Amino acid sequence: MSDEKFIHDAQTVLKFIQIYCNDKHKDAVKTDGLEKLTYQNRALHVEVKFNLCEECKKTFDISYRNLQECPHSEKPSCRKCPSPCYERPDWKHVAKIMKYSGMKQGLTKLKKFLKITK
């Protein structure tokens, strides 16, 4: 996987987890954080900021670690992966987050589009 693809995927998973955390864990204590992205033991000079509850931070840590360790040169979607790195409960949890956040982003874009065309 290229560095650019890794950065994109890491930022995307964090964005989706952040959306989920903001909506589903409104009352939870959240911690600000800054993660310097590394891939294949190289610093990529990219930092991602987040404000996540403890549960969502753990989910991001698992996702980020799995992304770093992905053995595929062309990363498939996790659903179609021949050698999944997520354990089943973690995969189900991340899939739930991705589905929720993806739907929310799609609806937000549609809402903005409809406002523009009025």
Residue, then its C-alpha position, 0 to 999 in steps of 0.5 A: m500500500s502506498d503512503e498516500k493510501f495509508i494516510h487516506d485510510a487512517q484519516t478516513v477511519l478516524k473521521f468515521i469513528q469521530i462522527y460515531c463518537n460525537d453522536k453516540h457518546k455525547d455525554a462520555v468524557k472525551t480526550d483530545g489527542l494527536e497521533k503522528l502517523t507511521y507506516q512500515n516503521r517510517a514517520l509520515h509527517v502527518e498528524v491526525k487530531f481527535n477528540l474521542c471517548e475511551e471506547c472509541k479511542k480503543t477502536f481507533d487504536i485497533s483499526y490503526r494497528n490493523l491498517q499498519e500491519c495490512p500485508h496486502s500491497e493493494k488493500p482490499s476492503c475488510r469485507k472482501c479480505p482473504s485474510p482478515c486481521y480483525e477479530r470477529p467482534d472488533w470487525k462487527h463493531v467497526a462495520k457498525i461504525m462505518k455503516y452509521s457514519g457513512m449513512k450520516q455523511g451521505l445524508t448530510k451531502l444530500k441535504k446540502f445538495l438539496k439546499i443548493t438546488k432550491 
